[in-house]
Amino acid sequence: MKTFHAEEQKRHDPKMFLSSGAPQPNPEKPERIERLLSGARAAGSEIIRPRDHGLKPISAIHTPEYLDFLQNIFLRWQRIEGASEEVIPNIHPLVRSGRYPASAVGQAGYHMADTACPISADTWGSACWSAWSAVEATEAVLAGERSAYALCRPPGHHAFADVAGGFCFFNNSAIAAQHLLGSSKRVAILDVDLHHGNGTQGIFYRRNDVLTVSIHADPVRFYPFFWGHADERGDGEGLGYNLNLPLPRQTADAGFLEALSAALRRIQSFAPDALVVALGLDAYEGDPFGGLSVSTQGFSRIAEEIAALGLPTVIVQEGGYLCDALGDNLTAFLTGYAST
Ligand SMILES: [Zn+2]
């Protein structure tokens, strides 16, 4: 399986975020890329640089207002006297149907869900290349590859059409799914990240051409709190096309694989032409977020089960934070997928 990745994705280097109100070093570090690249190489994957695909595939998911904000907010922020070095919001609209703010501070609150995605001079470029890695992997699958892996970083599944959040700016998995729809009628997204894929759910919530399925730690006491519950099933035409499978904290391989069976049954009944896997590796038992307890071998089993669907598959990197096994967990997933 080929890996798609551009070195510009490393430049975005957020310094901090607030965790339970306390400033902490931001865990979405460029070093994740080194670990994941060595994990991909250990699985025998060739690393390929994506082309610049421009804004078209990104704007198929994200609004013009949001793209303009992300591209220009860093420079605008620098003009505010006494402002922080990185763009971090401090006020949010309770209801987003009101007037669109003209000020940089107002727009930061409008377009950023939390403090986890600080914007620096390099954020826009890294986010674009991350999205283009997903696009290029999608094109490889459209050209006939059975599967392709996009080493997307920054990650994407917490980003809505016009809101960044949870370390995410562009929703790479949604961009891949929309790009697949160019030649597919129905696409499924299976999100196995520790956290609920709230942005992906939000983007496709009223649609029935993209099935969204997410397995994650129960948000009742876990990020992203407001989404990811089992009773969120979609709306309007999309009713029944969103499936959330929240798991109790510290669920290990057996419990995860049981939820995965339910997810795969739903995907089979939807009968998609292609699949996007939003591959978070933070469900790992040794991940610093400590939410679930999947083992390295568990990722291999998860991949085998997904591969058995026999669908053309774009694998998009989401979370998974610095720990000794980060690279090994990717190797386990990619080798498990290829062995089936
Ligand atoms: Zn995550």
Boltz pocket constraint, residues with backbone or C-beta under 6 A from the ligand:
constraints:
  - pocket:
      binder: B
      contacts: [[A, 193], [A, 194], [A, 195], [A, 280], [A, 282], [A, 318], [A, 319], [A, 320]]
      max_distance: 6.0
